[in-house]
């Protein structure tokens, strides 16, 4: 019996430099936002663009690549799954967030752009495919 399908594919631009952390077990975690654009005609027939913002998380080798090569403005293809998590804030209110857990990232930028560590990005189409490493030690 099929268990279901949870798959997300996005192409967009990174909205902020990734926030990179490590779990107590040593797994790298990278979080950032990605904007995708959609266009539609308004009532007068003019085209209007609208941005949709997505929270992206990556783990392990994928997060390492994000840490080294992805920065605000980078154009990416991301494939992953939707995940919702919850927590209680300091006032005891329950909070929820739904994010895309990326297991494949393809960098769509042109060659030669500098990354934040001073090196060059891989050639356009540079690809990382890594299933996230989940465990009980994820600190969020």
ZAFIVEX-786675 format. One record per residue (C-alpha): residue in three letters; z, x, y. Coordinates in steps of 0.02 Angstrom, whole numbers, padded with zeros to 5 digits, always signed. Each point is the difference from the previous one (the first is absolute). Layout:
<pts>
ALAZXY;...
</pts>
This chain:
<pts>
UNK+00000+00000+00000;UNK-00047+00074+00171;UNK+00146+00052+00108;UNK-00092-00028+00164;UNK-00089+00106+00127;UNK+00078+00080+00154;UNK-00132+00108+00085;UNK-00031+00036+00184;UNK-00146+00096+00077;UNK+00000+00043+00185;UNK-00105+00104+00120;UNK+00080+00033+00168;UNK+00077+00119+00123;UNK+00175+00072-00008;UNK+00108-00068+00142;UNK+00138+00132+00000;UNK+00035+00171-00071;UNK+00071-00025-00175;UNK+00188+00004-00025;UNK+00034+00113-00149;UNK+00164+00005-00098;UNK+00060+00052-00172;UNK+00100-00105-00122;UNK+00163+00073-00069;UNK-00102+00039-00157;UNK-00124+00103+00100;UNK-00148-00121+00006;UNK-00096+00007+00164;UNK-00020-00168+00088;UNK-00120-00025+00148;UNK-00005-00158+00107;UNK-00124-00046+00137;UNK-00093-00148+00074;UNK-00186-00036-00020;UNK-00105-00111+00112;UNK-00149-00096-00068;UNK-00118-00092+00116;UNK-00086-00166-00025;UNK-00126-00084+00114;UNK-00030-00185+00025;UNK-00086-00110+00126;UNK+00109-00095+00122;UNK-00034-00176+00065;UNK-00125+00067+00128;UNK-00097+00097-00132;UNK+00059+00172+00057;UNK+00055+00125-00131;UNK+00187+00038+00002;UNK+00081+00142-00096;UNK+00173-00020-00071;UNK+00107+00138-00075;UNK+00110-00031-00151;UNK+00141+00124-00030;UNK+00056+00052-00175;UNK+00153+00100-00052;UNK-00050+00136-00124;UNK+00114+00099-00117;UNK-00051+00141-00116;UNK+00096+00104-00126;UNK-00013+00168-00087;UNK-00165+00095+00011;UNK-00078-00137+00107;UNK+00143+00015+00125;UNK-00019+00190+00001;UNK-00184-00018+00050;UNK+00047-00129+00132;UNK+00130+00121+00068;UNK-00125+00143+00014;UNK-00160-00087+00055;UNK+00030-00174+00073;UNK+00044-00026+00182;UNK-00013-00135+00132;UNK-00183-00052+00016;UNK-00054+00059-00174;UNK-00125-00117-00082;UNK+00047-00039-00181;UNK-00050-00101-00151;UNK+00159-00054-00089;UNK+00019-00083-00168;UNK+00165-00059-00069;UNK+00108-00152-00030;UNK+00108-00116+00103;UNK+00187+00017-00017;UNK+00139-00098+00086;UNK+00174+00071+00016;UNK+00158-00065+00080;UNK+00161+00068+00072;UNK+00149-00057+00103;UNK+00012+00059+00180;UNK+00165+00054+00078;UNK+00037-00182+00048;UNK-00020-00057-00180;UNK-00167-00088+00029;UNK-00128+00017-00138;UNK-00162+00084+00057;UNK-00167+00010-00091;UNK-00154+00109+00017;UNK-00165-00007-00093;UNK-00097+00161-00008;UNK-00146+00080-00091;UNK+00052+00134-00124;UNK-00150+00118+00002;UNK-00053+00084-00161;UNK-00171+00057+00062;UNK-00047+00066+00171;UNK-00172+00058+00056;UNK-00010+00088+00168;UNK-00151-00063+00097;UNK+00014+00117+00151;UNK-00137+00124+00040;UNK+00019+00183-00052;UNK+00097+00128+00095;UNK+00133-00105+00087;UNK+00164+00092+00015;UNK+00150-00067-00091;UNK+00178+00015+00063;UNK+00032+00157-00103;UNK-00145+00090+00086;UNK-00124+00001-00145;UNK-00159-00100-00021;UNK-00012-00169-00084;UNK-00095-00008-00164;UNK-00183-00050+00018;UNK-00036-00183+00035;UNK+00035-00097-00156;UNK+00145+00113-00051;UNK+00089-00103-00131;UNK+00171-00014-00078;UNK+00035-00115-00145;UNK+00179-00007-00059;UNK+00100-00140-00076;UNK+00165-00010+00094;UNK+00153+00069-00085;UNK+00131-00136+00005;UNK+00181+00022-00042;UNK+00171-00065+00041;UNK+00023+00138+00129;UNK-00115-00072+00134;UNK+00112-00002+00155;UNK-00055-00164+00080;
</pts>
